[in-house]
């Protein structure tokens, strides 16, 4: 459906060329300081028209809070957020070829099969425009997580096509360069490497040049985004079907254009021996004075290595959680493509038009961060419910 989460629950609405996109957040705790300026920075990072290698669609993506707050504080009631579509151009899609042919690798055909009708312009609900709601809701979840637990969520681009940030790494979990980066990198540092958001000058230049080259050829490319979650409480996640990595995987694989997800050592972990892959426990380092004064609980144990990506047995262990998400090349390309007629009576040539990104990963960074925040917030609330039940049982 269009709802994510069991406790911190978000429902999104809106199409790519409709009047607006919006979301309702249920169960955001009361008393959280929240105004539009808390949400807008992440929407600015996601918005189109940021550079010459993103879609030229000109949207300000200004968010408005319609309910759930008073005098800058949340009330605990549903929060309604809306963002208008100011630069919609449904006429860009109103040509005869698009009416006759499903666009290759788009959702035109599958939506028609599912609903018996599809949006006539753009991708409708399947468009990445829908992710505005996820980013806005994720910013709210993240603010609560930051204030309650000091959680930090940072994502960055690690590949574009076959150009990789860590060219020689067997696995991120075993790469000292990645582990050092994961411990300290901030969003401000990531955004110093615009327009690609890959935290390396040389790799960023090569990636930008490759995206620009494909843009000029009316083509596209995919890439990967890596995300690190620091200071997530230990004990999050359920032991069977709602393992924490399953919840995060669900969140990531629901993002448009995502075709792959791996956590910790990922697929390369399947090639390692257990003696190398196991993460030995060690006492957690002593907290410095500033961290101790926050009163935020920390795990007593850490692990010497982190091939598990911060999750063992489906439950967070207090170490940084990190994962990688693979995005396919954008399906909208301004090239003639051969495809079948909707009525299956033959083939023809589709000439697709419209505005699109030649590579989505630079703008996908805040989307990944937002969905990570929603998954962690939901898991934290589930753990709150369990802890309260345990306390009540002890009291009886």
C-alpha positions, 0 to 999 in steps of 0.5 A: 500500500502507501503506508510504511511502519507499524508504530512511527507510521507514514502514508504518502500521496500524490503523483508526479504531475498532480497538484502536490505530493503529501504525507501523514505521519502518525504517532510522532511523539508530542513535545518535539520542536518542529517547524518547516525549517527542520524539514526543508534542508533535506528536501533541498538536497533532494530537489531537482535542478541542483546541477547540470547533471540532474533533471532541469525540472524547476521545483522549489519543493517548499514544505508546509506543515498543516496539522499536528503542531502548535507553537512549533511543538508536535501535539502527538496528533497526525502531522500533515505535510504537503509540497506543491508541484509548481513545474508540472508539465503533463503535456510533455507526455501527451504524445501519440507514441506514449499512448500507443507504447509502454515505455521500456522499464517503466511502470506503465504496463505493470500499473495498467495490469494492476489497476486497469488504468495508469497516470497519463503523464510521467510515472504517476505514483511510480515516479521519484517525485513521490519520494518527497514525502519520504524525505520530509517524513524521514526528516521528522523521524530523524530529528526525534532520533537525534534528540532522544538517542544522538542517532546520526544518519549519513549517506554518500555515493560510492559508485557511478556505473563502474567507477567506484569510490573504493576500487580495491576493496574486497568488502566495505566491512574489511576496508580500513578506508571505509571504516575510518570514513564511516566513523566520522563523515558528516552530511556537510562533508558529503555536500562539499563534493557536489554535484555527485556527493561522493566524498573523494575529489578524484572519484567525484570528478570521474563520476561527474564527467561520466554522467555528463557524457551520458547526458549528452548521449541521451543515455543514463547510468546507475550507481550505489549509495552507502549509508551509515547509522551511528549511535542506534540503540542496541536491541532494535529489531525482532528475532524472526520476520521483522529482523532489523536488516529486513526492515531496513531492506524493505525501506530501501527496496521500496525506493524507486529504481532500487534493485539491490541491497546489502548490509555489512559484508554483504554478498562478498561475505558469502566468500569469506571463512567464518574465522575471518567473518566473525566479529569478536566482542570487546569492551566498549571504549570509555565515553568522553565527558560530553557524551556521558553528560547526554545521558544517552544509553550506550552498549557496554560491548562493541565488536573488534570488526564489523562484518555484521554491519551492526546487526546480529541475529536481526537485532542491533548490537550497538555498532554502526549500522551500514549498508549499500543500495544499488540504483538502476539506470533511469529508464527515461532516456531521450532515445528512440526505442523499439517496443511493443504496442499495448494491444500486442499487435506489433512493434514500433518505435517509441520517442520518449520526451520529458525531463529526467536525471541521467543518474539518480544517485546524487539526489538519492542520498537524502532519500536513503537517509530518510527511509533509514530514519523511518525504519530506525524510528519504527524499530525504536518504538517497537522496543519502547513498547516491549520495554514498557511491557517488561516493566509492567510485568515486573511491577506486578 
